[in-house]
């Protein structure tokens, strides 16, 4: 299958870097006009972000590999239906979110990875938590990252998703709204409430 072939090629070799500055829309158009390598470039550019995003849903590497591959297979199958007036990145992450959720429903499991990356780092600690608002003694503890992980695990998936897109994938609020197909004000409100809950967890 071509999509699986592309995924493996990009994953193993990091190919076609000469086209990496081409816009997403241009790559889509090139692919639709018959240039199959353009799809490989798109996969190369988004493989790591999607892989990390899926990991925070499913919680282990083996399942992440499976779901990530399925995401790009869906992209390959549906690219001809893609509305080019829509931001490609938000369209792609919307597919990733739905694919991960469907996978979890089938397994009937709840992910516990929160925001810990595959390298064991936690971008939330640097991107979300305001150190000045926390007790000094808390920040001196070696297990701060564990506290962050536990606090994130207490949030419902809808809150974790907003935080993941905002702080790990650097989405704007508008891009988050488009990806989740939620009103912009709803996304902003959810973001504020999630931060409030995290800070309350830390203080307590």
Secondary structure, DSSP 4 states (H G I P E B T S, - for coil): -HHHHHHHHHHHH---GGGTTS-HHHHHHHHHTT-THHHHHHHHHHHHHHHHHHHHHH-SHHHHHHHHHHHHHHHHHHGGG--TTS-HHHHHHHHHHHHHHHHHHHHT-----TTB-TTS-BHHHHHT--GGGS-HHHHTSTTHHHHHHHHHHTS-HHHHHHHIIIIIS---HHHHHHHHT--HHHHHHHHHHHHHHHHHHHH-
